[in-house]
Amino acid sequence: MTKPAPHSATTGRPLVAHTPDELRGALSDAGSVALVPTMGALHGGHRSLMRLARDRADTVVVSVFVNPLQFGPDEDLDRYPRDLPGDTALCAEEGVDVVFAPAVETMYPLPQMVTVDAGAMGERLEGASRPGHFTGVLTVVAKLFHLVRPDLAVFGEKDAQQIALVRRMVADLDMPVEIAGVPVQRDPDGLASSSRNVYLSDAERASALSLSRALTAGRRAAADGPDAVRAAARAVLEEAAGAEPPVEPDYLALVDPATFAEAPADHEGEAVLAVAARVGTTRLIDNVSVTL
């Protein structure tokens, strides 16, 4: 099937749909569809997701929606960065066909009573620190899958627990969509690319680099087993706790990538070394794959 061009041929910009009806109109005769779900404030890491989607599908849809269902009462929903014109311009540079940018009232016209339970995996690590977070994530992803009906959905592996849960939801609920992951994208100084990086002062960013250093130290210790991996990473974080400004770890864990349960001392094969910490008022996450 010949690839359609829902974006304007004169401006080269994607069509911006705000409602399900506009979205359906944009996707009529769309061929194969790839969806890149985002909360906006797009950066280089998002570009890598769009490029994979562009390579794999006739039509690329990027959703831009700051999902209130995945934020806790004391989290940064109100100050989360929003820049739809800038996001649309970035999408145009990457050849995106449709930007789906619904209002909260469009996605949740009624109080959301029926949700997708993330189960035991959703209660670990990020789920333990942010109760209800993954129920909100899976619920909005399920709604986006229903609205866009993609053949492929692309997620960043920086949110390793999230993509693991999305894959499990798709398998458990027989959703006809392929899930593709893109490795963690990093800024030139090594900090994992994140929309929240804009919150960091220069001094806070310097302290935050200890997260990637801790993960690197842990991975280098993989030949000595899981306990050595944890110890090496923890030593870097303990030193960073005395920096100015300090790094305040939330968790450091070496987990089974299929379940996100803590890897036992005799674990062999693939694992994920994951960290979350607060620097100033900003909470950051990062991870690396480790082969034991």
Secondary structure, 3 states (H helix, E strand, C coil): CCCCCCCCCCCCCCEEECCHHHHHHHCCCCCCEEEEEECCCCCHHHHHHHHHHHHHCCEEEEEECCCHHHCCCCCCCCCCCCCHHHHHHHHHHCCCCEEECCCHHHHCCCCCCCCCCCCHHHHCCHHHHCCCHHHHHHHHHHHHHHHHCCCEEEEECCCHHHHHHHHHHHHHCCCCCEEEEECCCECCCCCECCHHHHHCCHHHHHHHHHHHHHHHHHHHCHHHCHHHHHHHHHHHHHHHCCCCCCEEEEEEEEECCCCCCECCCCCCCEEEEEEEEEECCEEEEEEEEEEC
